[in-house]
Amino acid sequence: MRVGLGQFTIPTPERLRYIKQLGVEDAQVNMYGYDPSDPHFADSEHFPLTGEREWTVENLTELREQFEDEGLRLNAVENVPVRFYDQVMLGGEKADKQLEHMKTTIRNLGRAGIPMFGYHWMPGGVVRTTPKTIRGGAEVTAFDAAEVEDNLTHDREYTEAELWDNYERFLDALLPVAEEAGVTMCLHPNDPPVAELGGVPQLFRNFENFRRAMELVPNSNHALELCLGCWSEMGEDVVEVIRHFGERDQLGYVHFRDVEGTVPKFRETFVDEGNFDTYDVLETLHDVGFSGMLLTDHVPHMEGDSEWGHRGRAHAVGFLNGMLEAIDRQAE
């Protein structure tokens, strides 16, 4: 079990060196906001993924090598853009073509030596409302259902049965490919974990639906992208969630963050505050034998911080590493 860093798309040498300087060796890239037409990506010499529907093994290998050149391991690519598989999630007419492109990307992740692929089932993406301030005036994201307009985000309202059918089709198509490629697919919760947004059900909002997801198409290459912040937003017992899925070896990697409050209203906070007990969570992860990556995920925006939140991430890394050392010594 070790701390990792990610939540960025372009791995500049400066950013990778900073990660190494923090004493971190494991990393991830997040392609949620990838747009090849955006000059931020198109003009960067450090961004090798250029496909509009799938990514090549050559490009993915180049991405991995950028991390290795700075002494880091690229353990996961998290997300493809929603437009890569929106028709799959919603059962559109282009779903079959999108599934074939997704198969290619997963095969190429395996060939490029990247062992994990994080994905979500959120056609409308992550939703937040008015930001808040917390300790010392640090800025954080928040959600308040009372601020959300009740408008359709897609062409019509969808049923939960439709979303489950589409999800099972997705797993049936991709898990055999992932198994053959040696890639673990890791499912992220809906954020926020409410019943529906914009006429689209949010399937992965509670324990029962996650258990159903893991049992729907049983495969050892399917796991959770355990976003502790989302589970905290749900109001679920995070320790019991870890015990259930950890004892079944269904934890791929962890997003380590927390919030204050639960749906329908919450705000993010520092990793040393929030709804759950950080030490209890880390001790439980240790007890179930989790040996993967703990990503700092979202962090508060601190005074003088960068767009990526390098100061907030340094605080989280230091705090988590100190807690891990305490747990290791206690175990000894």
N, C-alpha and C positions, 0 to 999 in steps of 0.2 A: 504494500500500500504506500503510495507516494503522491506528492503534490505535483500537478501539472498545470500548464498555462495554455490558454487558447482564446477563443472568442474574437479572433481577428481573421482577416482574409488574405492580406498581402504580407508575406513573411520577409520583411526587409532585414538585411544583415544587422542593422542597429537594434531592431526589436528582438531578434533572436539572441544577440549578444547580451542584451539586458535580461532576458529570461535566464540565460546561463549564469549571469552574475548573481541572480537571486538564489542560486543553488538548486535550480530546477533542471531536470533532464528530459522530461516528458512533455509533449505538446500536441496540440490539435489545431486545425484550421476550421473555421465556420463559414460555409458558403451561402448562408441564408440570404445575404443581401447582394449576391453576385450579379452584376449586370455588365456584360462585355461592351456595351455602348457607352458606359460611364467612363469619362476620361480618367477618373481615379484608378480604374483597373486597366484600361486600354493603354495608358501612358506609362505603366509601371513595368520596369524590366525584371521585377522580382515576382511577377504573377504569371505562372505558366499555363493555367487552366483557361482555355479559350473557347471550348465547345459550347454551342447553344442548346444541345440536346443530350450530349454525353461527353465523357472525357477520355482521352486516349491514354494508353499505358505509358507512352513516352512523356506526356505532360505530367502525369501523376508521379512517375519516377523522378523527373526533374524537381517536382515539388518536394518529395521526400529527401532528395539529395541536398536541397538548400538547407534543411534542418540539420542533416548529418554533417554538413560542412562547418557548422557552428557547435558541434558536439551534442546535438539534441536528437531525440527519437520522435518521429511523427507517428503517433499511435492511432490517430483517428482523423478521418475527414467527416465533419459533422454537417449534414444537410446538403442537398442540392437545392437550387432555387425552386420555389413553388411551381413555377411554370414548366419545370421538367416533368412533373407528374400530377398536375392539377386535374387532368382528365381521368387519371387513374382513381384519385380520391373521390371524384364526383361522378364517375361512371360515364364520362363523355365519349363521343364517337372516336376520339383519337387515343383512347386508353390503351389499345393493343400496341400501337406504335410506340407510345411512351414507355410501356413495359419493356419492350425490346431494347430501347435505349438505356433504361435503368439496368437491365441485365448486363449490357456491355460495360457500363461504368463499374458495376460490382466486380465483374470478371477482371477488369483492368486494375482495380484497387488491389486485388489479390496478386496479380502479376507484378505490380509495382512495389509489393512488400508493405502495404498499409493494412493493418489487420482489422480495423474496426470502421464501421460506417454508421454514424448516428443519423436518425431520421425522425420526422414527426408526421402527424396526421391532422394538420391544421390548414385547410384550404384558404382560410382567411388570415393566417399568420398569427403572430403574437399581438395582443391588444393591451394597451396601457392608456390611462387617462392623465389627469393633471399631475405633474411631478410634485414631490414633496421634499422637505428638508428634514434632516435628522441631526444627530449629535454634531455640535460645532458648526452647523449650517451646511453639512455635506448634502449633496443633492442625490435623490434616488427616484426610481420609477415607482409608480403606484397604479392601483386599479380601484375604481369605484363604479359599480354597476349602475348607480344612479346617474352617472355622467354619460353613459353609452346610449347613442341614438338607436332606436329600434328600426333600422333600415336593412333591407336585404343586401348582402354583400356579393351575391351571385345571381344567376338568372331566375332562381325560384327558391322555395323552401324545400329542404331535403329531410328525409326521415332517418331515424337512427338505424332502422333495418337496412336501408340503402347503404349507409356508410359502413356498416358491418359486412355486408356482402362484398363491397368493393375492397375492404381491407383484407378479407379472406382470400380474394382473388389475387391481391398484391402479394400476400405471403406465399400462396401456392406457386406463384410464378417465380419469386425471387429467392426464397429460402434454399431450394435445391442448388441454385446457382451460387449463392453465398457459401454453402457447405462445400461445394466442389472447389471454389476459389480460396477457401480458408479465411473467409471474412465473416466477422460477427456483426450482425445487424442489431442496432440498439435503439429501442423505442423511447422517445421523449414524451412526457405528458403534454396535454393541452394547457396553454398558458394565456389567459386564466382558465382554471379548471371549472368552468360553469357548464350548465346543461346545453346551452346553445348560444351562438352569436351570429347575428345577421341571417338567421334562417338556416344555419348549418349546425347540426348536433356536434358537440365536443365530446367525442367518445372517451378519451383517456383523461377522465376527471376524478376517478375514484378507484379504490382497491379492487372492487369486484370486476370492473371492466379491464383492469390490467391483468388480473388473474385469467380472465377469459381470453385475452390477447395471447398470453403465454401458452394457453392450452389449445388454442384454435388450430394451429398447425404445428404440433410439437417438433422441435428441432433444436439441437444443442448449439446451433449458430444463431439463435435468437435470444436476445437479452434485453435488459432495461438500460436505458440511458437515465440513470437514477437522478433526476433533478430534485434535490432535497427542497429547494425553494418552492417548486410546484406542489410537492406533497405537503409541505407546510401550509401553503395556500388552501389546500383541500381541507385542512383540519384533521387529517389522518394521523394516527400514532406512527411517527416516522420510525421509531425503534422496531415496532412490530412489522412494519413493511419490510425493513431490512432483514429481519429474521426470516420472514416467509420466503422472500425471493432469494436471499443470500444462501439459505440452507439448500435451495434447489439449484444453486450455481447459475442464477439468472441475472446477475449484476455484471454489466459490461464495463461501464465507467460511471463516475459520479460527478454531478454538478453540485458543488458545495457552496450553498448560499442559504439565506433564511429571510423571512419576512416577519412583520408584526401585523397581527390580524389574519383573518381568513376570508374567503369569498363570502359575501359579495364585495368586501372592502378590505384592502391590505396595502401595505407599502413595504418596499425592500429595505434592508438595513445592513449594518456591518455584521460580519460573520461571528463576532463575539456577542451579539445581541440577537433577539428574535424569539420565535415561538418554541423551538426545541433546544435541548441541552446538547451543546456541541460535543462535550466529552462523552456523554452517553452514546451519541450517534457513532463517534469514531471507535469507541470501545466495542460497540455491537458489530460494526464492520470488521473489526479485528477478530471478534469471537466467531463470526461465520466464515472466516477464512478468506475474506476479500483481499486480493493482492493486486488490484488495478490502480487506475489513475483517478485522483481527486482533482477536478478542475475548479478553479476559483469562480468561474461563471460570471454573472453580473456582480459589480461592486459599486459602492457609493462613489460619486465623483467628488474628490477631495480638493482642497485648496491648491491651486497651481497644477492641477492634474491635466493630463493629455486627453484627447478624444477617446483613446483606448482605455484610460483609467489606470495608467501604470502605477500611480501612487496608491490607489485603492487596492490594486492587485498585490503590491509589495506588502501592504498591511496584512492581507488575507494569507499570503504565502507564509509570512513569518509566524502568524498566529497558528496556522494549521501545522506547520513543521514543529513548532514547540509542543503542541498537543500530541502529535504523533510520537515524539521522543518520550514524552511522559508516559504514554500508553505502552510503548515498547519496554520501558524500564519497569513499569508495574507488572507487565507480563513475565519479565525475567525473575 
